[in-house]
Amino acid sequence: MKPLAQLPVEMKALLTATLIFLGLAILMALSYLDFSHIGSSGSPVLSVRDIAATYYGPGVGYVTLMSLAHIHMMSLSVVFFMVGFIFVHSSFPVRWKIILSVLPFAAFLVDVSGWFLTKLNVGWVYLVLVGGGGFVLGLGAMMLLSLYEMWLGPAQRAALVSGERETAS
């Protein structure tokens, strides 16, 4: 695949639709988590205690956690790959492409580990927060940077200016 800035407009449209759709899906998932966890600890707003109450002790059984982990890891690996695949075709430095494309995978492993560890000891709930925040941050950064490069980056502005000059001649 060509670099993002050099793709034909139809490919940019497809990739843009994919990134926007996946971004909306992630926002829906975050909204669901917010609404489904609120009140678990008696708080009217989502709190660390709500998340801890979900996983600690009898909140959720190990079999349910394994099932949720399996489903999430299988489906999110596809999302992480799709967004990462698009992003690695950007012109950002290789170091950043490696860090950001691997971050969601690593962060989600931290998140899932936090589920199981919080089941044993409520103090591990912060792993759930760090892991969840990390994978959302990584995905969001890759999505926004990819969209920027496809439509607004320096190469796009240069192409627009050169295209305007050619049509004016």
ZAMARGU-4260 file (C-alpha; in steps of 0.2 Angstrom, whole numbers, plus 5000, padded with zeros to 4 digits):
<rodrens>
0) 5000/5000/5000 | 5006/5018/4996 | 5009/5030/5010 | 4993/5038/5016 | 4995/5055/5009
5) 4998/5047/4991 | 4983/5036/4991 | 4969/5039/4978 | 4954/5048/4985 | 4943/5032/4984
10) 4955/5023/4996 | 4956/5038/5007 | 4937/5038/5008 | 4936/5019/5012 | 4950/5021/5026
15) 4942/5036/5033 | 4925/5027/5034 | 4933/5013/5042 | 4942/5024/5055 | 4927/5034/5059
20) 4916/5018/5061 | 4928/5010/5072 | 4930/5026/5082 | 4912/5027/5085 | 4911/5008/5090
25) 4925/5012/5103 | 4915/5027/5109 | 4899/5016/5111 | 4909/5003/5120 | 4915/5016/5132
30) 4898/5023/5135 | 4891/5005/5138 | 4905/5003/5151 | 4900/5019/5159 | 4882/5015/5160
35) 4884/4997/5165 | 4896/5000/5179 | 4888/5016/5187 | 4881/5012/5204 | 4890/4996/5207
40) 4897/5004/5223 | 4883/5015/5226 | 4891/5031/5218 | 4879/5041/5206 | 4894/5043/5194
45) 4907/5030/5187 | 4921/5028/5200 | 4936/5017/5203 | 4925/5009/5216 | 4912/5004/5203
50) 4925/4996/5192 | 4932/4987/5207 | 4915/4981/5213 | 4912/4973/5196 | 4927/4962/5197
55) 4931/4960/5215 | 4925/4945/5225 | 4908/4938/5219 | 4905/4952/5206 | 4910/4941/5191
60) 4915/4923/5191 | 4931/4916/5184 | 4922/4907/5170 | 4913/4924/5165 | 4930/4933/5165
65) 4938/4920/5154 | 4924/4921/5142 | 4924/4940/5142 | 4943/4940/5140 | 4942/4927/5125
70) 4928/4937/5116 | 4937/4954/5119 | 4954/4948/5114 | 4948/4940/5098 | 4937/4954/5092
75) 4949/4969/5098 | 4964/4961/5090 | 4955/4964/5073 | 4951/4982/5077 | 4969/4985/5084
80) 4976/4977/5068 | 4965/4987/5056 | 4969/5003/5064 | 4988/4999/5066 | 4989/4993/5048
85) 4982/5010/5042 | 4994/5020/5054 | 5010/5011/5049 | 5007/5017/5031 | 5009/5035/5038
90) 5025/5045/5036 | 5027/5047/5055 | 5044/5041/5062 | 5046/5022/5063 | 5048/5023/5082
95) 5031/5031/5084 | 5023/5018/5072 | 5030/5004/5082 | 5025/5011/5099 | 5008/5017/5094
100) 5003/5001/5084 | 5009/4989/5098 | 5002/5000/5112 | 4983/4994/5111 | 4989/4976/5111
105) 5000/4978/5126 | 4988/4989/5135 | 4974/4977/5133 | 4984/4963/5140 | 4987/4975/5156
110) 4968/4978/5156 | 4963/4960/5155 | 4976/4955/5168 | 4969/4968/5179 | 4952/4960/5178
115) 4958/4944/5185 | 4970/4952/5198 | 4956/4963/5204 | 4945/4948/5207 | 4959/4942/5220
120) 4963/4959/5227 | 4954/4976/5224 | 4970/4985/5224 | 4974/4979/5206 | 4959/4989/5199
125) 4971/5002/5193 | 4978/4990/5181 | 4961/4990/5173 | 4961/5009/5172 | 4979/5010/5165
130) 4976/4996/5152 | 4959/5003/5146 | 4966/5020/5145 | 4981/5015/5136 | 4973/5005/5122
135) 4960/5019/5120 | 4974/5032/5119 | 4984/5022/5107 | 4969/5019/5095 | 4963/5037/5096
140) 4981/5043/5092 | 4983/5032/5077 | 4965/5036/5071 | 4967/5055/5072 | 4985/5055/5065
145) 4980/5044/5051 | 4965/5055/5046 | 4976/5070/5048 | 4989/5064/5036 | 4977/5058/5023
150) 4967/5074/5022 | 4976/5089/5031 | 4995/5085/5032 | 5008/5094/5023 | 5008/5083/5008
155) 4990/5086/5006 | 4992/5105/5007 | 5006/5104/4994 | 4996/5094/4982 | 4981/5106/4984
160) 4992/5121/4980 | 5000/5112/4965 | 4983/5106/4959 | 4977/5124/4960 | 4991/5131/4950
165) 4990/5118/4936 | 4971/5121/4934 | 4975/5140/4934 | 4987/5138/4920
</rodrens>
